Amino acid sequence: MNRATDNGQDVTARLGRRTLLKLGGLVAVGGAAGALLAACGSPAAPPAPSTPASAKPSPASAAPASAKPAGSAAASPAAAAKPSSTNGKLVRAAFVYLGTTNDKGWTNAHDDGRKYLEQQLKGQVETVFAENVPEGAESQRVFEDFAQKGASVVYGTSFGYMDFMLAAAQKYPDVKFEHNTGFKTLPNLGTYGAAQEDARYVAGLISGKMTKSNVLGFIGSFPIPEVIRDMNGWARGVQIANPQAKIHTVWINSWFDPPKETTAANSLLDLNADVLASVTDSPAMAQAAAAKKRYSVGSDSDQTSYAPDYMLICPFWVWGIHYVKSVQSVIDGTWKNSQVYYHMKDGVSSITAPNKIVPADVAKLAEDAIAGLKAGTLDIWKGPLKDNKGNVIVPDGKSIGDAFKGTPLPGQSAADGYVQSEQMNWALDNIVDAVPKP
């Protein structure tokens, strides 16, 4: 693992959910699917509790940049702001988003968390947000605008904001900043993330039991640790449930591109894959699979309404849990620049109940796994684990934390450190194709 020192802080070099990658076109395409993929989103992660939307908008439809959820103070940091403090006045929490609040995906999930925060701390917090903020110098201006206009805490929800949020935090030491999926800290800058591999493992158990062809497909966005660990988490569940099953992969170099996602899905379906999963942001994959009467696993939110007869289960995010804890600590005067990595037992990494199309015995398998993950008794990375090149990653009797070369962040386990680091760069041995190099 690469180590670096930043402003006196020992930091771990790693890539996160929204890493700004300078990659054009397709990184790579696995196996026979490559010849088929040539062409060229985001589902909403509900707050806790949540109900799926009844509407079924086209995943390719663009959300208006001016979209503003009810009750929000503004969609621009330039809006009038009230000074806030912890002395009986409203705490002002500001959110900076890469996409739009109704993108049905990553940003939508964070905005659901913002709304949940308002509900849970009503009368104690006021929230504002900015949408469509690029991962560049523009984001620093937005962070600073919020700081200047009375924000007590500012949340940056994209990895590419990291250095710009760091610079803003240095300029405004009296304002608290938190960066989602990052790793750099200051006395007034912390980080937060979550292990979606927990939920992916559960989805993999169901996927392995539901396949009839023993051929499954995975669509990846970028070959970075956060995507790879989700892929391997799902593959591990498939492997435990069905050791005979094999997984083909396609990488599309985009978080949200419904046409590419559809083309990738069809290429995998043409390989006789009858269950698909992805780490991309639209329900296009699910719709493509359902059109051919094949199963799929959702991503980021409850996407069941997009493929009600073929969606098996849906991992999703509940960021509101973190936002309530964070703002409450601001109110209480106990906020610290922690580096939090949540698990399913914490509720941030979550998953829907198995769809009614899943047989009772298979649903029970998933529910038992969920119970084990929440209790902390199930280790999805318990050895033996091999990659698809024959290398032993974790020997029998060990777990992935034992393979970690480095020092985990304070409050995190060695397993957390491994899966967030560049050491998570391999494909499990039931995955046919190699992981492309970023």
C-alpha positions as CSV (number, residue, x, y, z in Angstrom):
1,M,0.0,0.0,0.0
2,N,1.3,3.5,-0.8
3,R,1.7,5.8,2.1
4,A,1.9,9.6,2.0
5,T,2.1,12.4,4.5
6,D,-0.3,15.3,4.0
7,N,-0.2,18.3,6.3
8,G,1.3,16.3,9.1
9,Q,-1.3,13.5,8.7
10,D,-0.3,10.0,7.7
11,V,-2.8,9.1,5.0
12,T,-3.5,5.9,3.1
13,A,-3.5,6.2,-0.7
14,R,-6.8,4.7,-2.0
15,L,-9.5,5.2,-4.5
16,G,-13.1,5.8,-3.7
17,R,-16.6,5.7,-5.1
18,R,-16.4,8.9,-7.2
19,T,-12.7,8.9,-8.1
20,L,-12.0,11.4,-10.9
21,L,-10.4,9.1,-13.5
22,K,-8.9,10.3,-16.7
23,L,-10.1,7.4,-18.8
24,G,-11.7,7.6,-22.2
25,G,-14.0,5.1,-23.8
26,L,-14.0,1.6,-22.4
27,V,-11.2,0.4,-20.2
28,A,-11.6,-3.2,-21.1
29,V,-14.2,-5.8,-21.8
30,G,-14.0,-9.4,-20.5
31,G,-14.1,-12.4,-22.8
32,A,-16.5,-12.7,-25.7
33,A,-18.5,-9.8,-24.4
34,G,-15.8,-7.5,-25.5
35,A,-16.6,-7.9,-29.2
36,L,-20.2,-7.1,-28.6
37,L,-19.7,-3.9,-26.5
38,A,-19.1,-0.9,-28.7
39,A,-21.6,1.9,-28.0
40,C,-22.4,3.8,-26.0
41,G,-27.6,7.0,-13.6
42,S,-28.9,6.9,-11.0
43,P,-31.4,5.0,-8.8
44,A,-32.4,6.6,-5.5
45,A,-31.1,5.2,-2.3
46,P,-33.9,5.7,0.1
47,P,-33.5,7.2,3.6
48,A,-34.5,5.0,6.5
49,P,-37.4,4.2,6.3
50,S,-38.1,4.4,2.6
51,T,-40.7,3.4,0.0
52,P,-39.9,3.0,-3.7
53,A,-41.3,5.5,-6.0
54,S,-44.3,4.4,-8.0
55,A,-43.2,6.3,-11.1
56,K,-41.0,4.5,-13.6
57,P,-39.1,7.3,-15.4
58,S,-36.8,6.3,-18.2
59,P,-33.3,5.9,-16.7
60,A,-31.9,7.9,-19.7
61,S,-34.0,11.0,-18.9
62,A,-31.9,13.9,-17.6
63,A,-32.9,15.5,-14.3
64,P,-33.3,19.3,-14.5
65,A,-30.4,21.1,-12.9
66,S,-32.8,23.4,-11.1
67,A,-34.5,20.5,-9.3
68,K,-35.0,21.3,-5.6
69,P,-36.5,19.0,-3.0
70,A,-39.3,20.4,-0.9
71,G,-38.1,22.0,2.3
72,S,-34.6,22.7,1.1
73,A,-33.2,26.1,1.8
74,A,-31.6,26.5,-1.6
75,A,-30.0,24.8,-4.6
76,S,-27.2,27.3,-4.6
77,P,-24.6,28.2,-2.0
78,A,-25.1,31.9,-2.9
79,A,-28.5,31.8,-1.2
80,A,-29.0,33.8,1.9
81,A,-27.8,32.0,4.9
82,K,-28.5,32.3,8.6
83,P,-25.5,32.2,11.0
84,S,-25.6,29.0,13.0
85,S,-24.1,27.8,16.3
86,T,-24.6,25.2,18.9
87,N,-25.9,27.7,21.4
88,G,-29.6,27.0,21.0
89,K,-29.6,28.2,17.4
90,L,-30.1,26.1,14.2
91,V,-27.0,24.3,13.0
92,R,-26.6,24.9,9.3
93,A,-25.5,21.8,7.4
94,A,-24.4,22.2,3.7
95,F,-24.3,19.4,1.1
96,V,-22.3,19.6,-2.1
97,Y,-23.4,17.1,-4.8
98,L,-21.8,15.9,-8.1
99,G,-25.2,15.2,-9.7
100,T,-28.8,16.3,-9.3
101,T,-31.0,15.4,-6.3
102,N,-33.4,13.4,-8.5
103,D,-30.8,11.5,-10.5
104,K,-32.2,8.2,-9.0
105,G,-28.7,7.2,-7.8
106,W,-25.7,8.3,-5.8
107,T,-26.7,11.9,-5.4
108,N,-30.3,11.0,-4.8
109,A,-29.2,8.7,-2.0
110,H,-27.2,11.5,-0.2
111,D,-30.1,13.9,-0.7
112,D,-32.5,11.3,0.9
113,G,-30.0,11.4,3.8
114,R,-30.2,15.1,4.0
115,K,-34.0,15.0,4.1
116,Y,-33.9,12.3,6.8
117,L,-31.5,14.5,8.8
118,E,-34.1,17.3,8.7
119,Q,-36.9,15.0,9.8
120,Q,-34.9,13.5,12.7
121,L,-33.4,16.8,14.0
122,K,-36.4,19.1,13.2
123,G,-36.0,22.5,14.8
124,Q,-32.3,21.9,15.4
125,V,-30.8,21.8,11.9
126,E,-31.3,23.7,8.6
127,T,-29.9,22.3,5.4
128,V,-28.8,23.7,2.1
129,F,-27.3,22.1,-0.9
130,A,-25.6,22.7,-4.3
131,E,-26.1,20.4,-7.2
132,N,-24.1,19.6,-10.3
133,V,-20.8,20.7,-8.8
134,P,-17.8,19.5,-10.9
135,E,-14.9,17.7,-9.3
136,G,-12.5,20.6,-9.7
137,A,-11.6,24.1,-8.5
138,E,-15.3,25.1,-8.8
139,S,-16.1,22.8,-5.9
140,Q,-13.6,24.7,-3.6
141,R,-15.5,27.9,-4.4
142,V,-18.8,26.2,-3.4
143,F,-17.3,24.9,-0.1
144,E,-15.9,28.3,0.7
145,D,-19.2,30.1,-0.1
146,F,-21.0,27.8,2.3
147,A,-18.4,28.4,5.0
148,Q,-18.6,32.2,4.5
149,K,-22.4,32.1,4.7
150,G,-22.7,30.5,8.1
151,A,-22.4,26.7,7.6
152,S,-21.4,24.8,10.7
153,V,-20.6,21.7,8.8
154,V,-20.1,21.0,5.1
155,Y,-20.4,17.6,3.4
156,G,-18.7,16.8,0.1
157,T,-20.2,13.7,-1.5
158,S,-17.7,12.9,-4.3
159,F,-14.2,11.5,-4.1
160,G,-12.9,14.1,-6.6
161,Y,-13.6,16.9,-4.2
162,M,-10.9,15.8,-1.8
163,D,-8.1,18.2,-2.4
164,F,-10.5,21.1,-2.9
165,M,-12.3,20.4,0.4
166,L,-8.9,20.1,2.1
167,A,-7.9,23.6,0.8
168,A,-11.3,25.0,1.9
169,A,-10.9,23.4,5.4
170,Q,-7.5,25.0,5.7
171,K,-8.9,28.4,5.0
172,Y,-11.9,28.0,7.4
173,P,-10.6,26.2,10.5
174,D,-13.7,27.1,12.5
175,V,-16.0,25.3,10.1
176,K,-16.3,21.5,10.1
177,F,-16.0,19.6,6.9
178,E,-16.7,15.9,6.0
179,H,-15.7,14.1,2.8
180,N,-17.4,11.0,1.6
181,T,-15.1,8.2,0.4
182,G,-11.9,10.2,0.9
183,F,-8.9,9.7,3.1
184,K,-7.3,13.1,3.8
185,T,-8.0,14.8,7.1
186,L,-7.4,17.9,9.1
187,P,-8.4,18.8,12.7
188,N,-11.7,20.2,11.1
189,L,-11.9,17.7,8.2
190,G,-13.1,14.1,8.6
191,T,-14.2,11.3,6.2
192,Y,-17.1,8.8,6.0
193,G,-17.8,5.7,3.8
194,A,-19.5,2.4,4.0
195,A,-19.0,-1.3,3.0
196,Q,-21.5,-2.1,0.3
197,E,-19.7,-5.4,-0.2
198,D,-21.8,-6.7,2.8
199,A,-25.0,-6.2,0.9
200,R,-23.5,-7.5,-2.4
201,Y,-22.6,-10.7,-0.7
202,V,-26.2,-11.3,0.3
203,A,-27.3,-10.6,-3.2
204,G,-24.7,-13.0,-4.5
205,L,-26.1,-15.8,-2.4
206,I,-29.5,-15.4,-4.0
207,S,-28.0,-14.9,-7.5
208,G,-26.0,-18.2,-7.2
209,K,-29.2,-20.1,-6.2
210,M,-31.4,-18.5,-8.9
211,T,-29.2,-19.1,-11.9
212,K,-30.2,-22.0,-14.2
213,S,-27.4,-21.7,-16.7
214,N,-24.6,-21.2,-14.2
215,V,-23.5,-18.2,-16.2
216,L,-23.8,-14.8,-14.5
217,G,-22.8,-11.3,-15.6
218,F,-21.4,-8.2,-13.9
219,I,-21.2,-4.7,-15.3
220,G,-18.5,-2.5,-13.7
221,S,-18.1,1.2,-13.9
222,F,-14.4,1.8,-13.1
223,P,-11.8,-0.8,-12.0
224,I,-11.1,0.8,-8.7
225,P,-11.0,-0.8,-5.2
226,E,-14.5,0.3,-4.3
227,V,-16.1,-1.2,-7.4
228,I,-13.8,-4.3,-7.3
229,R,-14.7,-5.1,-3.7
230,D,-18.4,-4.9,-4.5
231,M,-17.9,-7.2,-7.5
232,N,-15.9,-9.7,-5.4
233,G,-18.3,-9.5,-2.5
234,W,-21.1,-10.4,-4.9
235,A,-19.0,-13.1,-6.5
236,R,-18.2,-14.6,-3.1
237,G,-21.9,-14.9,-2.3
238,V,-22.4,-16.6,-5.7
239,Q,-19.5,-19.0,-5.0
240,I,-20.8,-20.0,-1.6
241,A,-24.3,-20.7,-2.9
242,N,-23.2,-22.3,-6.2
243,P,-19.5,-23.3,-6.7
244,Q,-20.3,-24.3,-10.3
245,A,-21.4,-20.9,-11.4
246,K,-19.1,-18.6,-13.4
247,I,-19.2,-14.8,-13.9
248,H,-18.4,-12.7,-17.0
249,T,-17.6,-9.0,-16.7
250,V,-17.9,-5.9,-18.8
251,W,-16.4,-2.5,-17.8
252,I,-17.9,0.6,-19.2
253,N,-15.8,3.5,-17.7
254,S,-18.9,5.4,-16.6
255,W,-20.9,5.8,-13.4
256,F,-24.1,6.7,-15.3
257,D,-24.6,5.9,-19.0
258,P,-27.9,4.1,-19.6
259,P,-27.1,3.3,-23.3
260,K,-23.8,1.8,-22.4
261,E,-25.3,-0.1,-19.5
262,T,-28.0,-1.5,-21.8
263,T,-25.4,-2.6,-24.4
264,A,-23.2,-4.2,-21.8
265,A,-26.2,-6.0,-20.3
266,N,-27.2,-7.4,-23.7
267,S,-23.7,-8.5,-24.4
268,L,-23.7,-10.5,-21.2
269,L,-27.2,-11.9,-21.8
270,D,-26.0,-13.1,-25.2
271,L,-23.4,-15.2,-23.4
272,N,-26.4,-17.0,-21.7
273,A,-26.0,-15.1,-18.4
274,D,-29.4,-15.4,-16.6
275,V,-28.5,-13.2,-13.6
276,L,-26.9,-9.7,-13.9
277,A,-25.4,-7.4,-11.3
278,S,-23.6,-4.0,-11.6
279,V,-21.9,-1.1,-9.9
280,T,-23.5,1.5,-12.1
281,D,-26.1,4.0,-11.4
282,S,-29.2,3.5,-13.6
283,P,-31.8,0.7,-13.7
284,A,-31.0,0.2,-17.5
285,M,-29.3,-3.1,-16.8
286,A,-32.3,-4.4,-14.9
287,Q,-34.7,-3.3,-17.7
288,A,-32.5,-5.0,-20.3
289,A,-32.5,-8.2,-18.3
290,A,-36.2,-8.1,-17.7
291,A,-36.9,-7.6,-21.4
292,K,-35.3,-11.0,-22.0
293,K,-36.9,-12.5,-18.9
294,R,-33.6,-12.8,-17.0
295,Y,-32.9,-11.8,-13.4
296,S,-30.9,-8.9,-12.0
297,V,-29.7,-7.4,-8.7
298,G,-30.3,-3.7,-8.1
299,S,-27.7,-1.0,-7.3
300,D,-27.8,2.0,-5.0
301,S,-31.5,1.9,-4.3
302,D,-34.7,-0.1,-4.5
303,Q,-35.0,-0.6,-8.2
304,T,-37.7,-3.3,-8.0
305,S,-40.3,-1.1,-9.7
306,Y,-38.1,-1.1,-12.9
307,A,-38.2,-4.9,-13.1
308,P,-40.8,-6.2,-10.6
309,D,-40.9,-9.7,-12.0
310,Y,-37.2,-10.2,-12.3
311,M,-35.4,-8.1,-9.7
312,L,-34.1,-10.4,-7.0
313,I,-32.9,-8.0,-4.3
314,C,-31.4,-4.5,-4.1
315,P,-28.5,-3.2,-2.1
316,F,-28.9,0.5,-1.2
317,W,-27.5,3.3,1.0
318,V,-28.9,5.0,4.1
319,W,-26.6,7.9,4.5
320,G,-29.1,9.7,6.8
321,I,-27.8,7.5,9.7
322,H,-24.4,9.1,9.4
323,Y,-25.7,12.6,8.8
324,V,-27.9,12.5,12.0
325,K,-24.9,11.2,14.1
326,S,-22.6,13.9,12.6
327,V,-24.9,16.8,13.1
328,Q,-25.9,15.7,16.6
329,S,-22.2,15.7,17.5
330,V,-22.0,19.3,16.2
331,I,-25.0,20.2,18.3
332,D,-23.5,18.5,21.3
333,G,-20.0,20.0,20.8
334,T,-18.5,16.5,20.5
335,W,-17.7,16.4,16.8
336,K,-14.3,14.9,15.9
337,N,-12.4,14.5,12.6
338,S,-13.1,10.7,12.5
339,Q,-12.7,8.4,9.5
340,V,-15.8,6.3,9.7
341,Y,-16.3,3.1,7.6
342,Y,-19.8,1.7,8.2
343,H,-21.0,-1.9,7.7
344,M,-24.4,-3.5,7.4
345,K,-24.7,-3.8,11.2
346,D,-24.6,0.0,11.3
347,G,-27.4,0.3,8.8
348,V,-25.7,2.6,6.2
349,S,-25.0,-0.3,3.9
350,S,-28.4,-1.9,3.5
351,I,-30.5,-4.2,1.3
352,T,-34.1,-4.8,0.6
353,A,-36.0,-7.9,1.5
354,P,-35.7,-10.6,-1.2
355,N,-38.3,-10.2,-3.9
356,K,-41.4,-12.4,-3.7
357,I,-40.1,-14.2,-6.8
358,V,-37.3,-15.7,-4.7
359,P,-38.2,-19.1,-3.2
360,A,-38.6,-19.3,0.5
361,D,-35.6,-21.5,1.2
362,V,-33.3,-19.1,-0.9
363,A,-34.8,-16.1,0.9
364,K,-34.1,-17.7,4.2
365,L,-30.4,-18.2,3.2
366,A,-30.2,-14.5,2.5
367,E,-32.0,-13.5,5.6
368,D,-29.7,-15.6,7.7
369,A,-26.7,-14.0,6.1
370,I,-28.1,-10.5,6.8
371,A,-28.6,-11.5,10.4
372,G,-25.0,-12.7,10.6
373,L,-23.6,-9.6,9.1
374,K,-25.6,-7.4,11.4
375,A,-24.5,-9.4,14.4
376,G,-20.9,-9.3,13.2
377,T,-20.6,-13.1,13.2
378,L,-20.4,-13.6,9.4
379,D,-17.1,-12.8,7.7
380,I,-17.6,-12.7,3.9
381,W,-13.8,-12.7,3.3
382,K,-13.0,-15.8,5.3
383,G,-10.4,-18.0,3.5
384,P,-9.6,-19.8,1.5
385,L,-9.8,-17.2,-1.2
386,K,-8.1,-17.3,-4.6
387,D,-8.0,-14.9,-7.5
388,N,-8.7,-16.1,-11.0
389,K,-5.0,-16.3,-11.8
390,G,-4.5,-19.0,-9.2
391,N,-3.0,-16.9,-6.5
392,V,-4.0,-17.5,-2.9
393,I,-5.2,-14.3,-1.5
394,V,-6.4,-15.6,1.8
395,P,-5.4,-19.1,3.0
396,D,-7.7,-21.4,4.9
397,G,-8.3,-20.3,8.5
398,K,-7.4,-16.7,7.8
399,S,-9.3,-13.6,6.7
400,I,-8.6,-10.7,4.3
401,G,-7.4,-8.5,7.1
402,D,-4.5,-10.9,7.6
403,A,-3.4,-10.1,4.1
404,F,-3.4,-6.3,4.6
405,K,0.0,-4.7,4.1
406,G,-0.3,-1.5,6.0
407,T,-1.9,0.1,9.0
408,P,-5.6,0.6,9.1
409,L,-7.1,4.0,9.9
410,P,-8.1,4.7,13.5
411,G,-11.3,2.9,14.3
412,Q,-11.1,0.7,11.3
413,S,-10.2,-3.0,11.0
414,A,-7.4,-4.4,8.9
415,A,-10.1,-5.9,6.6
416,D,-11.5,-2.4,6.2
417,G,-8.0,-1.2,5.3
418,Y,-7.5,-3.9,2.7
419,V,-10.7,-3.5,0.8
420,Q,-10.3,0.3,0.6
421,S,-6.7,0.1,-0.6
422,E,-5.1,-0.6,-4.0
423,Q,-4.5,-4.2,-2.8
424,M,-8.1,-4.9,-3.8
425,N,-7.1,-5.2,-7.4
426,W,-8.0,-8.8,-8.3
427,A,-11.0,-10.9,-9.4
428,L,-12.2,-13.9,-7.4
429,D,-11.6,-17.2,-9.0
430,N,-15.2,-17.8,-10.1
431,I,-14.9,-14.6,-12.3
432,V,-13.8,-15.5,-15.8
433,D,-12.2,-12.2,-16.8
434,A,-9.2,-10.3,-15.5
435,V,-9.6,-6.9,-13.8
436,P,-8.5,-4.2,-16.3
437,K,-5.8,-1.8,-15.2
438,P,-7.1,1.8,-14.5
